[in-house]
Amino acid sequence: MDIKKQVLQQFGQHASKYVSSQTHAKGKDLDLLVMLALSENHSSVLDIATGGGHVANALAPYAKHIVAYDMTPEILASAESFITGNGHQHIQFVEGDAEKLPFADHSFDIVTCRIAAHHFPDVHSFIQESYRVLKRNGRLLIIDNVAPESDLLDQFYNTVEKKRDPSHNRAFKKGEWMHFLESSGFTIESMYTFPKTFAFDEWFKRMGQSDQVRQELTQLMLEAPYETHHYFRIQTSKQQIMSFRGQSALIQAKKEV
């Protein structure tokens, strides 16, 4: 099964969990994204891979036009119920692929994408399409989980995420994101990083995986070398994983021409 089919299956089955997930619903990263998006007068926003709709919902009081965009119908329906339930009636909900945007060139002041790009099979197409639909001086605000710069730690983190969630493609390093964006014509304006502590039970259960997969993940973390345990702050109790720490990054990039 290819990544996009896995995304449709995985997120379709667990759509409501992404509205209620505290990892997605709140966070300093979301607060900062809203502040950066509001730093200038922007009337049109495209939120790519809207998921539970938390970015679109947070920006709804401030933007004249917001498109909440996602490829999974069930996710989009959950986001619409959540956002309209909060009284926001000016949001447009559109189903589609992040790598093939059905919007005209120079359509949006702001494009956002939060905690989703690690599912995209072709992140380059997503970046190029984001660049295309932005107006001149428009900004792309990306938040995603990022892998460590160390190849060893990068491999461990992506292996863990892929085992837990088959729809995971790759969490990129911060340096890779910088290269991708600049190569596509963007100017990097700022980057912020955030530690993310994952409570193992909640993080695992959100995917609806089997007990066998849980045990495999537990063993993988328990048997990891000291450097890996230290970096990811893996916390254990009675041979069970209690939590570990990752990192996310918010990158603000500008289309100057």
Rosetta blueprint (number, residue, H / E / L):
1 M L
2 D L
3 I H
4 K H
5 K H
6 Q H
7 V H
8 L H
9 Q H
10 Q H
11 F H
12 G H
13 Q H
14 H L
15 A H
16 S H
17 K H
18 Y H
19 V H
20 S H
21 S L
22 Q H
23 T H
24 H H
25 A H
26 K L
27 G L
28 K H
29 D H
30 L H
31 D H
32 L H
33 L H
34 V H
35 M H
36 L H
37 A H
38 L L
39 S L
40 E L
41 N L
42 H L
43 S L
44 S E
45 V E
46 L E
47 D E
48 I E
49 A L
50 T L
51 G L
52 G L
53 G L
54 H H
55 V H
56 A H
57 N H
58 A H
59 L H
60 A L
61 P L
62 Y L
63 A L
64 K L
65 H E
66 I E
67 V E
68 A E
69 Y E
70 D E
71 M L
72 T L
73 P H
74 E H
75 I H
76 L H
77 A H
78 S H
79 A H
80 E H
81 S H
82 F H
83 I H
84 T H
85 G H
86 N L
87 G L
88 H L
89 Q L
90 H L
91 I E
92 Q E
93 F E
94 V E
95 E E
96 G L
97 D L
98 A L
99 E L
100 K L
101 L L
102 P L
103 F L
104 A L
105 D L
106 H L
107 S L
108 F E
109 D E
110 I E
111 V E
112 T E
113 C E
114 R E
115 I L
116 A L
117 A H
118 H H
119 H H
120 F L
121 P L
122 D L
123 V H
124 H H
125 S H
126 F H
127 I H
128 Q H
129 E H
130 S H
131 Y H
132 R H
133 V H
134 L E
135 K E
136 R E
137 N E
138 G E
139 R E
140 L E
141 L E
142 I E
143 I E
144 D E
145 N E
146 V L
147 A E
148 P L
149 E L
150 S L
151 D H
152 L H
153 L H
154 D H
155 Q H
156 F H
157 Y H
158 N H
159 T H
160 V H
161 E H
162 K H
163 K H
164 R H
165 D L
166 P L
167 S L
168 H L
169 N L
170 R L
171 A L
172 F L
173 K E
174 K H
175 G H
176 E H
177 W H
178 M H
179 H H
180 F H
181 L H
182 E H
183 S H
184 S L
185 G L
186 F L
187 T E
188 I E
189 E E
190 S E
191 M E
192 Y E
193 T E
194 F E
195 P E
196 K E
197 T E
198 F E
199 A E
200 F H
201 D H
202 E H
203 W H
204 F H
205 K H
206 R L
207 M L
208 G L
209 Q L
210 S L
211 D H
212 Q H
213 V H
214 R H
215 Q H
216 E H
217 L H
218 T H
219 Q H
220 L H
221 M H
222 L H
223 E L
224 A L
225 P L
226 Y H
227 E H
228 T H
229 H H
230 H H
231 Y H
232 F H
233 R L
234 I L
235 Q E
236 T E
237 S E
238 K L
239 Q L
240 Q E
241 I E
242 M E
243 S E
244 F E
245 R E
246 G E
247 Q E
248 S E
249 A E
250 L E
251 I E
252 Q E
253 A E
254 K E
255 K L
256 E L
257 V L
